[in-house]
Amino acid sequence: MKPKLFIIFVAVFLLTCSSRSAEYEGKNIDGSDFDATAYSYNIGKYYNVTASFDGDEATIDFSNGHSKTLTLEDEEIDDPHSIDAYDYEKGVYWELNVNGLD
């Protein structure tokens, strides 16, 4: 394969495989920090956290300095007060209630 053709192929591949951003009401919310409440279905407890989004992931930061990266059920958020997410590392479902989106 010629170098120019290869570069074009790689560029097209990367563009088609790029991840989507997390969105609420059609607006990209990636990279912003939000105050939130996170509910762990495993423990049955609520935590006050800061949540930030990046594509299909949400990172929640706890007040004790710990953080978790969760996979969103869907990048298109319909209800900011009920965002379903999953911690694949621990096998735990979470629900996020995010303030400041509506």
N, C-alpha and C positions, 0 to 999 in steps of 0.2 A: 504494500500500500504506500502510495506517495505521501510525503510529509504533510503537504497542504490538505490532502483529503483526510488524513488521519486526524489532524487538528480540527477540521470541521466536524468530523464524526464525534470526537470527544466533546466538543462544545455543545453539539446538539444533544448528546447523551446526558451531559450534566444539566442542561436546561430542562430536559424532560423529567429528570429524576430529582430535581430540587424539592426540598420539603416546603410545605405550605406554612404560612404563619398562623399563629393563634389569632382568631378574630372574634369580635363581638360587634354585632350590628354592622358588619362589613368593614370595620376598622381594625387595622393591625394593632395588637396589644403586646407584641413581643418586646421584651427588654424593659418594660415598665414594672415597677414594684407596687404592689397593692396590699393593704391591710386585709387580712382574711381570717376566717375560722376554718380549721381543718378537722373533720371528723374521721376517726379511724374505726372502721367496722370490726377490726380484729380486737381492739381493746375496748371499744365502746366509749371513747372519751373525745372531748373537744379540745382543740389546742388553738391558741391565738398565734398566728404566724404572719409572715410576710410572704406573698406569693409573687413569682415572676414567671413569665411564659416565654417559650422558645419553640415555635412550631407545635408539635404534638406533645410537648413536655411542659410540666410545671415544676418549678423548684420551690419548695416551701422551706423557709428558714424559721427555726424555733428560737425562742428567747434565750435558751441555754447555749446557743451557738451551733447546735446541730442543724443539719439540713437533709432533705430527701428530694430525690428527683422522681417524679411520678409521670406516668404516661397517660395523657388525656384520652378519654373515650372518643372524643371528636375535637378537632381544632376549631370548629365553628361552634362557639359558645352561644347557646340559646338563652340560658338562664344563669346569670352570674351568681345566683344564690344556691345553685345546685349543679356543680360541675363534678362529674364523675371522673375519677382517675384511679390508676392502679400502680402499686409498687411491685414491680416484677422481682426485685431483689429479695423482698420479704414475703411476697405473695399476699399482699393486703390491699383491699379496696378502701378508697378514701373518697370523701365528698368535701368539696371546697365551697365556701360561701365567701365570695369576694366583694369587698366594699369598693366603691368609687367607679364602677363600670356603668351604673345606671343613674 
